Amino acid sequence: MMKKIKLSPKKIILSFYLFIIILSVSSLLYNALFLYKNFYQIITRAEEIEILQETIMIEAVDMEKFNSIIEKINEKTSRRELDKISNPFD
């Protein structure tokens, strides 16, 4: 037969304290893991990006040449007016 568990107020209070301690420790561990994944790792990635940008951007872009190239591309790709196109069937 099974033994009957005697519940006394002292055992109930001790088990309640144990439950509160376990709950507190687990919530602190969860919060620490959340902060590590969502804040610390993002900050370190941002620092890595800054370092990589400094190493990659050795030569600055000449904006005048860049804008002139973009204008030439836009001129080539702009639509011609329909009036200027000759009709091949006339």
C-alpha positions in Angstrom: 0.0 0.0 0.0 1.0 3.6 -0.5 2.0 5.7 2.3 -0.1 8.8 3.0 1.7 12.0 2.6 1.2 14.2 5.6 0.9 17.8 4.6 1.8 20.3 7.3 1.8 24.0 7.0 5.6 24.0 7.3 5.9 21.6 4.3 3.4 23.6 2.2 5.4 26.9 2.9 8.7 25.2 2.1 7.4 23.8 -1.2 5.9 27.2 -2.0 9.3 28.9 -1.4 11.0 26.3 -3.5 8.5 26.8 -6.3 9.0 30.6 -6.2 12.8 30.2 -6.2 12.7 27.9 -9.2 10.3 30.2 -11.0 12.5 33.2 -10.3 15.7 31.5 -11.4 14.1 30.2 -14.6 12.7 33.7 -15.5 16.1 35.3 -14.9 17.8 32.8 -17.1 15.2 33.3 -19.8 15.6 37.1 -19.6 19.4 36.8 -19.8 19.1 34.6 -22.9 16.6 37.0 -24.5 18.8 39.9 -23.9 21.9 38.1 -25.2 20.2 37.0 -28.5 18.3 40.2 -29.2 20.6 42.9 -28.0 24.2 41.8 -27.5 24.5 39.8 -30.7 22.9 42.6 -32.7 25.3 45.2 -31.3 28.3 43.0 -32.1 27.0 42.5 -35.7 26.6 46.2 -36.1 30.2 46.7 -34.9 31.4 44.1 -37.4 29.5 45.9 -40.2 31.2 49.1 -39.3 34.6 47.5 -39.4 33.9 45.8 -42.7 32.7 49.0 -44.2 35.9 50.7 -43.3 37.9 48.0 -45.0 35.8 47.8 -48.1 35.4 51.5 -48.7 39.0 52.3 -49.5 38.2 54.3 -52.6 35.5 57.0 -52.6 33.1 57.2 -55.4 33.4 60.2 -57.8 29.8 61.5 -57.7 30.2 63.7 -60.8 31.1 60.7 -62.9 28.5 58.6 -61.3 25.7 61.1 -62.0 26.9 61.6 -65.6 26.8 57.8 -66.2 23.3 57.7 -64.7 22.1 60.5 -67.0 23.5 58.7 -70.1 21.8 55.5 -69.1 18.5 57.4 -68.6 18.9 59.0 -72.0 19.4 55.7 -73.7 16.5 54.1 -71.9 14.0 57.0 -72.1 11.0 56.4 -74.3 11.0 58.1 -77.7 7.9 60.1 -78.7 5.6 58.3 -81.0 5.4 61.3 -83.4 9.2 61.1 -84.2 8.9 57.4 -85.2 8.3 57.0 -88.9 5.6 54.6 -90.0 7.2 51.8 -92.1 3.9 51.1 -93.8 3.5 54.5 -95.5 
